[in-house]
Amino acid sequence: MGESFLGQAFVYLLAAVATVPIAKRLGLGSVLGYLLAGVAIGPFGLHLAGDAGEVMHFAEFGVVMMLFLVGLELRPARLWAMRGPVLGAGGLQVGLTALAVGAIGLAFGYDWRMALAAGLILAMSSTAIALQILAERGLLKTGGGETTFAVLLFQDVSVIPILTVLPLLAFTAATGGAAHHDDGWIATLPPWSQALAVLGAVAAVVLGGRLLTRPVFRLIAETRLREIFTASALLLVVGIALLMESVGLSPALGAFLGGVVLADSEFRHELEGDIEPFKGLLLGLFFLSVGAGIDFAQVAAAPLTVAGLVVLLVLVKAAVLAGLGLASRRPRTEVLLTALVLSQGGEFAFVLLAFATQNGVLPAAEASLLVSVVALSMTVTPLLMMAYGRLADRLADTDLAPEPDAIEPQGSVVIAGFGRFGQIVGRLLMAQGHPVTVLDHDMETIEALRRFGFRVFYGDASRLDLLQAAGAAEAALVVVATDAPETTLSIIGTVRRHFPQAQILARAADRSHAYAVIEAGAHAMVRETFSSALELGIEALRRLGLPAYEAERAGRLFRRHDLRTLHRLGALRDDDGRYRVAVREASEQLVGVLERDQARGRLATDDGWDTASVVEEVRRQAAPSGAES
C-alpha cells in the first residue's frame, strides 16, 4: 500500500511540475495547467491517476485551508463592514441564479423539486478557482475583486441553509441506509437535537478561538520550535474541519469561521506563513483531481447535451452577475470581471450533489451528469479570463466617465491629485490655515476621503476648463501630486502656458522623471521616495552607533551633494557613456565630502543650493543656447 501511495503521489507531483510551468508560460494560468494535467493522467488519458475519488477527498482539504487563510484576513469589524455587499450582491446572485436554473429545469420537464435543488447547487461558484485567478492577476484588491469576494463569501455561508433545505425537497426515499451511516452519529438524533449539535459546534469554534487558542499558541511559541508551531496550526485546521463534518456542516465553512475568530490574534501572520505552502500544494492537488475525475465516457455518450449544459450554465451565471452589476451602476470592466470569474460551478457542488443523491433529491444519473458539467465549467473559466484583458480594455475605452463636480475654489492653492502623496501636502497646508482646492480623478479615492471629511472635487486636472474652475487663474501655488508621470507633465504644461502667475510644485517619480518635470516648467520638484529613503538611511546610521547629530549632518550633506549633481547629470542624460562616468564621479565625490566633513567634525558651509535653484540651473542647461556644458 505504501508503494502504491508513493507511486500515486509521484505521478501527481510530476504532472503538476511538468504541466503548470508550461501553462503559465503560455499565458493559460496555473489553474488550467492543473486541470489539464489531471485530464492527462486520469482514466481517460494515460490512466496513471489511480482512484481520483479518493484523491479528491484528500485534496478538498486544500479548499478548507484556503478558506481558513481567507478568514484570517477578515477581521470581524471588516466582515461586519462588508455586510452590505455580502447580503446584497451575494444574496441576489444565489437567489436569482437558483431561480433561473430552476426555471430551465422546469422547461425541460423536470419536477420542480429537482429543478430547484439543481438551481441551488449550481448557484455555487468555485472559491478556489476565482481567488487563485484574481490573486495571480493582481485583481483581488480592485472593485471587481472585492465584489467577487463578497459573492463568494455569501455562497460559502449559504451552504448551511442549502444542506438544511435539500432533504425537504426529496421526492423519493433516500438511497438505502448507507447515506444515514455516512452522516454519522448526528443522523440518529431527533431534529431539535441536531440543531443544538450544530449550534454547539459553531459555539465551540468561536469560544475556543477566543479563549483557548491564544494561551495554547503562546505556550507553544515559547518552545521556539517552528515545526511544533506548524503542526499545531495544521492540528487546529484539521480539528475544526472534523468538528464541522461530524455535525453535517461544511468543513470549509467551519475553517473560514475559525480563521475569522483568529483574525485579531497576535499569531495571525505566523499561522498564515506556516499554512500557506500546504494550502498551495493541496489546492493544486484539488485541481488535478477535478481534471482526473471528469467522466469523459459520459461526455462521449452525449457530447452535445454536456456541452450545451456547460455553455448554458456559464451564460446563465454570467448574465445574472452582469445584470446585477449594471443595475448597481458599477463600472463595466468590474462587471465583466465578476461575471467571468464566477461563471463556473463550485467545489461545494460536488459535496451538495452527493448529499442530494443520498437523500433522494436527485437521481444518480442526473447527479453524475451535473458533476461532469460542473467539472468542465471549471476548465472554461481560465479560458474566459484569457479574453478578459482585451474585453476590459475595449470597455474601458467606451466607459463614460462621471461628469466633473461643480467646483468651488477654496483658496490660493490648487492640489492636483490627492492620493497618499498629495494628502500629506494638503493636510500640512490646511493645518497651517491655508485653504486648498483639491482635484482628483479617482472616484473610489474621492468617496473614501469624503467620508473622512475632506473636500475633494472630481475632475481631470489636465483639463484647462477644470483648472480655471478650481481657481488656478488666481492661485499662488499649483501642487501637482498625481502619480502618472505623463499626467504630471501635461498638467505642468497647461498651468505654465495659461496661468503663469502660479508657482508650480511637482512630484517626480524618479530622477529621470525629475529632469522632464523641470523641463516642462515646474518651479520646484520633489522625488517621491528620496526624502523618505534619506530619513531611513539617517535612522540606519543612528542604529549603527553614529551620534544623532552626526547622522543628521551626514544626511544634509548627502541631500546637498545630490542636488548639486542633479543639474550636472541632467545635461548629460542623453549621452549614455558620459552620464555613466559622471554618476561614478559623483559617487566618489560624495565619499570624499563625507570623509572630509567627518575629519573636520563640523558642518560644511552652506552654499545656498536648494531645489528651486537646481530647477533653474537644469532649465538653463536644457535650453538650446546652453545644451553643451
BELMOQUI-V610020 format. One record per residue. N is the residue number from 1. SS is DSSP state (h for helix, s for strand, l for the rest). Layout:
N & SS
N & SS
This chain:
1 & l
2 & h
3 & h
4 & h
5 & h
6 & h
7 & h
8 & h
9 & h
10 & h
11 & h
12 & h
13 & h
14 & h
15 & h
16 & h
17 & h
18 & h
19 & h
20 & h
21 & h
22 & h
23 & h
24 & h
25 & h
26 & l
27 & l
28 & l
29 & l
30 & h
31 & h
32 & h
33 & h
34 & h
35 & h
36 & h
37 & h
38 & h
39 & h
40 & h
41 & h
42 & l
43 & l
44 & l
45 & l
46 & l
47 & l
48 & l
49 & l
50 & l
51 & l
52 & h
53 & h
54 & h
55 & h
56 & h
57 & h
58 & h
59 & h
60 & h
61 & h
62 & h
63 & h
64 & h
65 & h
66 & h
67 & h
68 & h
69 & h
70 & h
71 & h
72 & h
73 & h
74 & l
75 & l
76 & h
77 & h
78 & h
79 & h
80 & h
81 & h
82 & l
83 & h
84 & h
85 & h
86 & h
87 & h
88 & h
89 & h
90 & h
91 & h
92 & h
93 & h
94 & h
95 & h
96 & h
97 & h
98 & h
99 & h
100 & h
101 & h
102 & h
103 & h
104 & h
105 & h
106 & h
107 & h
108 & l
109 & l
110 & l
111 & l
112 & h
113 & h
114 & h
115 & h
116 & h
117 & h
118 & h
119 & h
120 & h
121 & h
122 & h
123 & l
124 & l
125 & l
126 & l
127 & h
128 & h
129 & h
130 & h
131 & h
132 & h
133 & h
134 & h
135 & h
136 & h
137 & l
138 & l
139 & l
140 & l
141 & l
142 & l
143 & h
144 & h
145 & h
146 & h
147 & h
148 & h
149 & h
150 & h
151 & h
152 & h
153 & h
154 & h
155 & h
156 & h
157 & h
158 & h
159 & h
160 & h
161 & h
162 & h
163 & h
164 & h
165 & h
166 & h
167 & h
168 & h
169 & h
170 & l
171 & l
172 & l
173 & l
174 & l
175 & l
176 & l
177 & l
178 & h
179 & h
180 & h
181 & h
182 & h
183 & h
184 & l
185 & h
186 & h
187 & h
188 & h
189 & l
190 & l
191 & h
192 & h
193 & h
194 & h
195 & h
196 & h
197 & h
198 & h
199 & h
200 & h
201 & h
202 & h
203 & h
204 & h
205 & h
206 & h
207 & h
208 & h
209 & h
210 & h
211 & h
212 & h
213 & h
214 & h
215 & h
216 & h
217 & h
218 & h
219 & h
220 & h
221 & h
222 & l
223 & l
224 & l
225 & l
226 & h
227 & h
228 & h
229 & h
230 & h
231 & h
232 & h
233 & h
234 & h
235 & h
236 & h
237 & h
238 & h
239 & h
240 & h
241 & h
242 & h
243 & h
244 & h
245 & h
246 & h
247 & l
248 & l
249 & l
250 & l
251 & h
252 & h
253 & h
254 & h
255 & h
256 & h
257 & h
258 & h
259 & h
260 & h
261 & h
262 & l
263 & l
264 & l
265 & l
266 & l
267 & l
268 & h
269 & h
270 & h
271 & h
272 & h
273 & h
274 & h
275 & h
276 & h
277 & h
278 & h
279 & h
280 & h
281 & h
282 & h
283 & h
284 & h
285 & h
286 & h
287 & h
288 & h
289 & h
290 & h
291 & h
292 & h
293 & l
294 & l
295 & l
296 & h
297 & h
298 & h
299 & h
300 & h
301 & h
302 & l
303 & h
304 & h
305 & h
306 & h
307 & h
308 & h
309 & h
310 & h
311 & h
312 & h
313 & h
314 & h
315 & h
316 & h
317 & h
318 & h
319 & h
320 & h
321 & h
322 & h
323 & h
324 & h
325 & h
326 & h
327 & h
328 & l
329 & l
330 & l
331 & l
332 & h
333 & h
334 & h
335 & h
336 & h
337 & h
338 & h
339 & h
340 & h
341 & h
342 & l
343 & l
344 & l
345 & l
346 & l
347 & h
348 & h
349 & h
350 & h
351 & h
352 & h
353 & h
354 & h
355 & h
356 & h
357 & h
358 & h
359 & l
360 & l
361 & l
362 & l
363 & l
364 & h
365 & h
366 & h
367 & h
368 & h
369 & h
370 & h
371 & h
372 & h
373 & h
374 & h
375 & h
376 & h
377 & h
378 & h
379 & h
380 & h
381 & h
382 & h
383 & h
384 & h
385 & h
386 & h
387 & h
388 & h
389 & h
390 & h
391 & h
392 & h
393 & h
394 & h
395 & h
396 & h
397 & h
398 & h
399 & l
400 & l
401 & l
402 & l
403 & l
404 & l
405 & l
406 & l
407 & l
408 & l
409 & l
410 & l
411 & l
412 & l
413 & s
414 & s
415 & s
416 & s
417 & l
418 & l
419 & l
420 & h
421 & h
422 & h
423 & h
424 & h
425 & h
426 & h
427 & h
428 & h
429 & h
430 & h
431 & h
432 & l
433 & l
434 & l
435 & l
436 & s
437 & s
438 & s
439 & s
440 & s
441 & l
442 & l
443 & h
444 & h
445 & h
446 & h
447 & h
448 & h
449 & h
450 & h
451 & h
452 & l
453 & l
454 & l
455 & l
456 & s
457 & s
458 & s
459 & l
460 & l
461 & l
462 & l
463 & l
464 & h
465 & h
466 & h
467 & h
468 & h
469 & h
470 & l
471 & l
472 & l
473 & l
474 & l
475 & l
476 & l
477 & s
478 & s
479 & s
480 & s
481 & l
482 & l
483 & l
484 & l
485 & h
486 & h
487 & h
488 & h
489 & h
490 & h
491 & h
492 & h
493 & h
494 & h
495 & h
496 & h
497 & h
498 & h
499 & l
500 & l
501 & l
502 & l
503 & s
504 & s
505 & s
506 & s
507 & s
508 & s
509 & l
510 & l
511 & h
512 & h
513 & h
514 & h
515 & h
516 & h
517 & h
518 & h
519 & h
520 & h
521 & l
522 & l
523 & l
524 & s
525 & s
526 & s
527 & s
528 & l
529 & l
530 & h
531 & h
532 & h
533 & h
534 & h
535 & h
536 & h
537 & h
538 & h
539 & h
540 & h
541 & h
542 & h
543 & h
544 & l
545 & l
546 & l
547 & l
548 & h
549 & h
550 & h
551 & h
552 & h
553 & h
554 & h
555 & h
556 & h
557 & h
558 & h
559 & h
560 & h
561 & h
562 & h
563 & h
564 & h
565 & h
566 & h
567 & h
568 & h
569 & h
570 & h
571 & l
572 & l
573 & l
574 & l
575 & l
576 & h
577 & h
578 & h
579 & h
580 & h
581 & h
582 & h
583 & h
584 & h
585 & h
586 & h
587 & h
588 & h
589 & h
590 & h
591 & h
592 & h
593 & h
594 & h
595 & h
596 & h
597 & h
598 & h
599 & h
600 & h
601 & l
602 & l
603 & l
604 & l
605 & l
606 & l
607 & l
608 & l
609 & l
610 & l
611 & h
612 & h
613 & h
614 & h
615 & h
616 & h
617 & h
618 & h
619 & h
620 & h
621 & h
622 & h
623 & l
624 & h
625 & h
626 & h
627 & l
628 & l
629 & l
